[in-house]
Structure formats: structure tokens, C-alpha cells
Amino acid sequence: MTSLDEFDLPEPPDEDLAPPEDSWVPPLDGHVPTPAPANGNSAGDALTLSDELSARIGKVTGTLLSTQIKAIAETQLAELLTPEIYQRIEELSRRRLTAELETQLVAQAQAAQEAENPPTTVFGSTEEFVRVRLAPGYRRDVIDNHEIRWCPQWWRHEEAISRLEALWRTWEHFRRDPTTGMSVWWRDHADHHMSVLMSSDGPFSKCSVQHGHHTVDNAIAPLPTDPAPAGMFPDTREL
């Protein structure tokens, strides 16, 4: 019986031998190996290029979207603005312009009429205004109150005549303002002038309701003044 040792059998291949160069080995887990970069900066360059490309794509996309949105809005607006709506807008515009023009014309006509024919006053004089309107409306305790002075013969005081006439004229002016006219008159005119006239050191300081107008002996003297140098104040009527 012949044994196996008598045959010349080839030796089994070494497990550590590398496969030939022209042989192909399938990749592990189905992944194709990525070739190694040529240098160490390829990854950073690729990332920068990707960011620039994304920015450009985003810019182009935004421009396209803006254009499309604008076109859609114009189309919808054109569809909404029908000829009837256009006509309505024109009609409303004409009405508004006509109303503004009429308001201006009325104001101009009124101003011209007042310039030619000044409006008549409610009261005919300062005396009537003080007696009928101011005295009943501006009530103060002038008998037992020593802080407030009043002269029954106020018309004998030049300052009182001037201030009370100013109150009458301004009242006639502000009465035509139905909104804030009287409030302005009271605040800026009546309260101011009456407080000056009725103060303890005002023009009525030597007068009283009980004793009437001051006497000649205790009259308030005018403010002392000296004549100005000649030519310092030329007469404007002669210029």
C-alpha cells in the first residue's frame, strides 16, 4: 500500500503573503476608499469653496424669490383694481380736492369781508363792557379784603382805562373762537390784568369801595422821569 509521503505534493501557501498587484479585493462593508488628499490644506479649501458657493446660491435664490413675489403682488393688485375701483378712487380724490378748495375760498372770502366790513362788537364801549360783562363775571370780595383793592371810579385811573379797554378788545376777539377762545382770554388776559389792577400796590392802592376814589392828598404820583438828551429819541413822525 502506497502512502501519501510517496507523492510530491505542493506546499500550502503562506497566509501572510500579499495578493498580487493585478488582483482586486472587494472593499470592506461596501465602502469605496477615498483617495488621500494631495496636501494637508485640501479639506480647508473645500470648506471655503462650499461656503462661498452656498452664499452665492442663497443670494441668487433670494433675488429670484423677491422678483417672483413682486410679480405676484403686482398681478394681484392689477386684478383687484378694476375699472370700477379706479373710477371710485378718482371720484373720492376729486371730492377731497373740491372740499379743500371750497374751505380755502370760504376762508379767503371771510377774511376779505372782515377787512372791508369789520365785525361789530357786542359792547359799544369799555365802560359798558366793565359794567355789564366784567363786573358781574369777575366777582371778588373788595370790601372786607385788604389784599384786594378796587376803585368804583376806575375810569379816573389812566392805567385802569388802558388795561380794561385791552380786556374788552381781546374779549371781542376771542369770543369768535368757540373752542378755546374764552379759556385763552381768562388765562392770558383777564387773570393777568385784573391781578395787577387789584393788587395791594396797584393803581387802586389808595382807593377803597367804602371811601371811593383816593383824594388829592394821597394820590399816587406818576413815575418820576428826566428828559432824555436832545436827539437821542428823534420824532418818528418827522422822518
Residue pairs with C-beta under 8 A, 6 or more apart in sequence:
19 25
27 33
37 43
119 176
121 172
122 172
122 175
123 129
123 132
123 133
123 168
123 172
125 168
126 161
126 164
126 165
126 168
127 155
129 164
129 167
129 168
129 171
130 154
130 164
130 168
133 171
134 164
134 167
134 168
134 190
138 190
138 194
140 148
140 150
140 198
141 148
142 148
142 149
142 150
142 198
142 209
143 209
143 210
146 200
147 200
148 198
148 199
148 200
149 198
149 199
149 200
149 202
149 204
149 205
149 207
149 208
150 197
150 198
150 204
150 207
150 208
150 209
151 157
151 160
151 203
151 204
151 207
151 208
151 212
151 213
151 214
152 207
152 209
152 212
152 213
153 207
153 212
153 213
154 160
154 161
154 164
154 197
154 204
155 161
156 213
157 203
157 204
159 197
159 203
160 197
160 203
160 204
163 193
163 196
163 197
164 193
164 197
166 189
166 193
167 189
167 190
167 193
167 194
170 185
170 189
171 185
171 189
174 181
174 182
174 184
174 185
174 189
175 181
175 182
175 185
177 184
196 202
197 203
197 204
198 204
199 205
203 220
205 220
206 214
206 218
206 219
206 220
207 213
207 214
214 220
